[in-house]
Amino acid sequence: METQNQVLARHTAVLTNGIASLNAQIGDTEQKPAGSETNNAILEKELQQQMAGRTELESKFNNLSAVRAQVKN
C-alpha cells in the first residue's frame, strides 16, 4: 500500500508532466506558420485552450490542499 507521501509524489509527478506537456504544445502552436486568417483563428483558439489547461494544472499543482484532497479520494 502506498504511503501518503508516495501518493503525493506520484500526483505531483503527473501534474508536473502535464504542465511540461502543455508547455511543449504551446511552444509548438506558437511556432506554427499561419497560412490564412482561418488558420490563425484555429491556432489562436488552440493556443488559448492549451494555456487555460496549463493554468488549471499549475493551480492544482500549487494548491497543496487540493492534492491532499485527491489523495484522500
Contacts in CASP RR format, 6 or more apart in sequence:
PFRMAT RR
TARGET T0000
AUTHOR 0000-0000-0000
METHOD contacts of the structure
MODEL  1
METQNQVLARHTAVLTNGIASLNAQIGDTEQKPAGSETNNAILEKELQQQ
MAGRTELESKFNNLSAVRAQVKN
2 10 0 8 1.000
4 71 0 8 1.000
7 71 0 8 1.000
8 67 0 8 1.000
8 68 0 8 1.000
8 71 0 8 1.000
11 67 0 8 1.000
11 70 0 8 1.000
11 71 0 8 1.000
12 61 0 8 1.000
12 67 0 8 1.000
15 57 0 8 1.000
15 60 0 8 1.000
15 61 0 8 1.000
15 67 0 8 1.000
16 61 0 8 1.000
18 57 0 8 1.000
19 54 0 8 1.000
19 57 0 8 1.000
19 58 0 8 1.000
19 61 0 8 1.000
22 50 0 8 1.000
22 51 0 8 1.000
22 53 0 8 1.000
22 54 0 8 1.000
22 57 0 8 1.000
23 54 0 8 1.000
25 50 0 8 1.000
26 47 0 8 1.000
26 50 0 8 1.000
26 51 0 8 1.000
26 54 0 8 1.000
29 43 0 8 1.000
29 46 0 8 1.000
29 47 0 8 1.000
29 50 0 8 1.000
30 47 0 8 1.000
32 43 0 8 1.000
34 40 0 8 1.000
34 43 0 8 1.000
60 66 0 8 1.000
60 67 0 8 1.000
61 67 0 8 1.000
END
